[in-house]
């Protein structure tokens, strides 16, 4: 479970690799974004907040649908990339800063979105502040990616974990085990009365995102996913890994050795690693009782 200090420190490292992050990180299926808009009855002109805009991949999809977007991110390089992506679209306003600290108007938003970012927000602040910014019945929509089991990559995955255990022993257990969609959705049903517990489960329960008060703040939790299958080369996997927080936890003096051993693992498994990945959407509504 990450401490507040770890969230603050590791959540800032991505800004230093903003261009690479933009190039190699996956975006989000437009129809999954449309599903979120339908759940919130959001139409063009709706005012929404995006937490952790990054390089603007979700921001762009929201603006293309005519939404008025306030996009918050702590990284100036990330926001510079996001501005280029949306080409100074007048519907988007960028705000530099950590979500926990940015001054925003309570009850001003029809929806709050966050894509692969909400786990960097301090849960002691994030759930309560998010609810306060939404109008009653306003929508919370969180997106992320989860790798699913794939028979073609199970051996390489096991070897990669052992490699990480030697180089980052205090972090390897934070990598979520690959679970089937059936298992993930069953876990959602067991936790549906608390949106934060559902998101903690979907993010692997290693981030410590669940807080009891969220059960009173949000209701009507729903989850759906889109699954993509493919394969990646050693170079593609290396480029992606260099944009993760795990990369920055490896001793810089040992990174070259790590990459050499990692490439050897991939070559032993044919030079390409298969993957099955789910883009996951969780939505919930601000409870009227919390208004």
Secondary structure, 3 states (H helix, E strand, C coil): CCCHHHHHHHCCHHHHHHHHHHHHCCCCCHHHHHHHHHHCCCCCCCEEEEECCCCCHHHHHHHHCCCEEEEEECCHHHHHHHHHHHCCCCCEEEEECCCCCCCCCCCCEEEEEEECCHHHCCHHHHHHHHHHHEEEEEEEEEEEEEEECCCCCHHHHHHHHHHHHHHCCCCHHHCCCCCCHHHHHHHHHHHCCCHHHHHHHHCCCCCCCCCCCHHHHEEEEEEEEEEEEEEEEHHHHHHHHCCCCCHHHCCHHHHHHHHHHHHHHHHHCCCEEEEEEEEEEEEEEECHHHC
